[in-house]
Amino acid sequence: MKTFLFLTDFSANATYAAEYGHHLASKMGANIVLCNALNVLDQLPQEEFVAWQMEGEDISLDLSNTELIDLKRHLEYSHASGFNPKIQRINYSGSVEDVIQNTIEKYKIDMIVMGTHESGSLRNILLSNHNQMMIKETTVPLLLVPPSAPKTNIKRIAFATDLKYVDVDLEYIFSLVKLAKLVDADILITHIGGDLQLSPLADQQKERLLTRISNEADYPHVYYKFLNNGSVKDGLESLCDSEQISILAVVPRKRNFIESLISPSLTQKIVKHLSVPLLVFPPR
């Protein structure tokens, strides 16, 4: 049985992400752990702590527990049909990193689901930083859900690759195949490049990748597409729109174009403009 961890700060975006995740969990037969892990006042500088207080934010554990109970009831009451996920709620004090890592280990978490936040107020800036931290530090797949993501059945999952590390990519693709089988979705392998066609080496890597998928994945709904675009961000956004992508999956790693996805500026731009959830695999 799979278990998803929903991180929430009780904002509208976080609640929507929990609703999206609950819909996904019911399709995949996964249970849910609700966690309010964004209590980080003990990590704030004094001047930001004062500013936070001036906004009237009540982050007491009692209120947090009440909010978690309300969110749990909301998700349970909104359940329509099919598998009904078991929902647990937890609220621990301490650093976000420690709380999340301890929760992952204790509850054997398979995936983390959290909402995205645009820059603006002190609160949103802080929470955007946690999106960024989670992308860099997560040890399990992380699903970042924008408020524009439709709560519909997953039909197509895109996986972005630079075709440099085929053996590593295959591990993640085979994991995606397991997910795709549960929800009956296609997988679209995509490579974005600035040239009109692949280099001979990249073409060779592509053929090797597709051959192994065909021989080992035991799933016929895996496809490939090359996009000629000099901008990774623009290419991914265009892909999601033109191919009706339900989830975009990436693997942050060093020394290739995907590395740009974990830079503070570009990550927020991509997450802000994407209308579909971003699935971030933990890098090897």
Residue pairs with C-beta under 8 A, 6 or more apart in sequence:
1 29
1 30
1 31
2 25
2 28
2 29
2 30
2 31
2 110
2 111
3 30
3 31
3 32
3 33
3 107
3 108
3 109
3 110
4 21
4 24
4 25
4 30
4 31
4 32
4 33
4 85
4 109
4 110
4 111
4 112
4 113
5 32
5 33
5 35
5 100
5 103
5 104
5 107
5 109
5 111
5 112
5 113
6 17
6 18
6 21
6 22
6 32
6 33
6 34
6 35
6 112
6 113
6 114
7 14
7 35
7 36
7 37
7 38
7 100
7 112
7 113
7 114
7 134
8 14
8 15
8 17
8 18
8 34
8 35
8 36
8 38
8 68
8 71
8 114
8 115
9 36
9 38
9 127
10 36
10 64
10 67
10 71
11 115
11 117
11 127
12 147
13 115
13 116
13 117
13 146
13 147
14 114
14 115
15 71
15 74
15 115
16 115
16 145
16 147
17 113
17 114
17 115
17 116
17 145
18 34
18 71
18 75
18 113
18 115
19 74
19 75
19 78
19 151
20 113
20 145
20 149
20 151
20 277
21 32
21 113
21 143
21 145
22 32
22 75
22 78
22 79
22 85
23 151
24 30
24 113
24 143
24 154
24 183
25 31
25 32
25 83
25 85
26 79
26 82
26 83
26 84
26 85
27 82
27 83
27 153
27 154
27 182
27 183
28 179
28 182
28 183
29 83
29 182
30 85
30 110
30 111
31 85
31 86
31 87
31 88
32 75
32 85
32 86
32 87
32 88
33 87
33 88
33 89
33 90
33 103
33 107
33 109
34 68
34 71
34 72
34 87
34 88
34 89
34 90
35 89
35 90
35 91
35 92
35 99
35 100
35 103
36 64
36 67
36 68
36 91
37 92
37 96
37 99
37 100
37 103
38 96
38 126
38 127
38 130
39 59
39 64
39 93
39 96
40 95
40 96
40 126
40 130
41 49
41 52
41 59
42 95
43 95
44 52
44 126
48 122
51 122
52 122
52 123
55 121
55 122
55 123
57 123
61 91
61 93
64 91
65 89
65 91
68 89
68 90
68 91
69 89
71 89
72 87
72 89
75 87
76 84
76 87
79 85
88 107
90 103
92 99
92 102
92 103
93 99
96 130
96 133
97 133
97 137
100 112
100 134
101 139
103 109
104 112
104 139
104 140
109 140
110 140
110 141
111 140
111 141
111 142
111 143
112 134
112 138
112 140
112 141
112 142
112 143
113 143
113 145
114 131
114 134
114 142
114 143
114 144
114 145
115 144
115 145
115 146
115 147
116 128
116 131
116 144
116 145
116 146
116 147
116 271
116 272
117 124
117 127
117 128
117 131
118 124
118 128
118 268
118 272
119 125
119 128
119 268
128 268
131 144
131 267
131 268
131 271
132 262
132 264
132 267
132 268
134 142
134 144
135 142
135 144
135 252
135 261
135 262
135 267
135 280
136 252
136 262
138 280
138 282
139 282
140 282
141 175
141 279
141 280
141 281
141 282
142 279
142 280
142 282
143 247
143 277
143 278
143 279
143 280
144 271
144 277
144 278
144 279
144 280
145 277
146 271
146 272
146 274
146 275
146 276
146 277
148 275
149 275
149 276
149 277
152 246
153 183
153 184
153 246
154 180
154 183
154 185
154 246
154 247
155 185
155 186
155 244
155 246
156 185
156 186
156 187
156 188
156 243
156 244
156 245
156 246
157 176
157 179
157 180
157 185
157 186
157 187
157 188
157 245
157 246
157 247
157 248
157 249
157 279
158 187
158 188
158 189
158 190
158 239
158 240
158 243
158 245
158 247
158 248
158 249
159 169
159 172
159 173
159 176
159 187
159 188
159 189
159 190
159 249
159 250
160 190
160 191
160 192
160 232
160 236
160 248
160 249
160 250
160 258
161 169
161 189
161 190
161 191
161 209
161 251
162 191
162 256
162 257
162 258
163 169
163 191
163 198
163 202
163 205
163 206
163 209
164 205
164 256
165 253
165 256
166 205
166 208
166 209
166 212
168 251
168 253
168 284
169 209
169 251
170 209
170 212
170 213
170 216
172 249
172 251
172 281
173 187
173 189
173 213
173 217
173 222
174 216
174 217
175 281
176 187
176 249
177 187
177 217
177 218
177 219
177 222
179 185
180 186
180 187
180 219
180 221
181 219
185 221
185 246
186 221
186 222
186 223
187 219
187 221
187 222
187 223
188 223
188 224
188 225
188 239
188 243
188 245
189 209
189 210
189 213
189 222
189 223
189 224
189 225
190 224
190 225
190 226
190 227
190 239
191 198
191 202
191 206
191 224
191 225
191 226
191 227
192 226
192 227
192 229
192 232
192 235
192 236
192 239
192 257
193 202
193 226
193 227
193 228
193 229
194 228
194 229
194 230
195 228
196 228
197 203
197 226
197 228
198 206
198 226
206 224
206 226
210 224
213 222
214 222
225 239
225 243
227 235
227 238
227 239
229 235
229 238
232 257
232 258
232 260
232 261
233 260
233 266
233 269
233 270
233 273
236 248
236 270
236 274
237 270
237 273
237 274
239 245
239 248
240 248
240 274
240 275
240 276
241 275
245 276
246 276
246 277
247 276
247 277
247 278
247 279
248 274
248 276
248 277
248 278
248 279
249 278
249 279
249 280
249 281
250 258
250 261
250 278
250 279
250 280
250 281
251 258
251 280
251 281
251 283
252 258
252 259
252 261
252 262
252 280
252 281
252 283
253 259
253 283
253 284
254 283
260 266
261 267
261 270
261 280
270 278
271 278
